[in-house]
Amino acid sequence: MKAQASELKREEEQRKEEERIQVEEAKRAERKKLENNFEYLLNKSDMDWQKYK
């Protein structure tokens, strides 16, 4: 019984880890797509250029 519970717990942890990795990869792909979108970069950029002098 204890071994079965630990096996289920391990499987659940592995499933959560795989799900987390998929979400992370999706975020990375979305960020890469947005970084290639010039309009997004213009809207996101800081318009205060005085501090870069």
SULUR-V177552 format. One record per residue. N is the residue number from 1. RES is the residue in one letter. OMEGA is omega as a letter, one per 40 degrees, with the letter a starting at -180 (999 if undefined). D_LAST is the distance of its C-alpha to the last C-alpha in Angstrom with 1 decimal. Layout:
n-><N:N>
res-><RES:RES>
omega-><OMEGA:OMEGA>
d_last-><D_LAST:D_LAST>
This chain:
n-><1:2:3:4:5:6:7:8:9:10:11:12:13:14:15:16:17:18:19:20:21:22:23:24:25:26:27:28:29:30:31:32:33:34:35:36:37:38:39:40:41:42:43:44:45:46:47:48:49:50:51:52:53>
res-><M:K:A:Q:A:S:E:L:K:R:E:E:E:Q:R:K:E:E:E:R:I:Q:V:E:E:A:K:R:A:E:R:K:K:L:E:N:N:F:E:Y:L:L:N:K:S:D:M:D:W:Q:K:Y:K>
omega-><i:i:i:i:i:i:i:i:i:i:i:i:i:i:i:i:i:i:i:i:i:i:i:i:i:i:a:i:i:i:i:i:a:i:i:i:a:i:i:a:i:a:a:a:i:a:a:a:a:a:i:i:999>
d_last-><68.0:65.3:64.5:64.2:61.9:59.6:59.7:58.7:55.9:54.6:54.8:52.9:50.1:49.9:49.8:46.9:45.0:45.5:44.5:41.2:40.4:41.1:38.8:36.0:36.6:36.6:33.3:31.8:33.3:32.0:28.4:28.7:30.1:27.4:24.6:26.4:26.4:23.6:24.3:24.1:20.7:19.4:21.1:19.9:16.2:13.8:13.2:10.5:7.3:5.8:5.6:3.8:0.0>
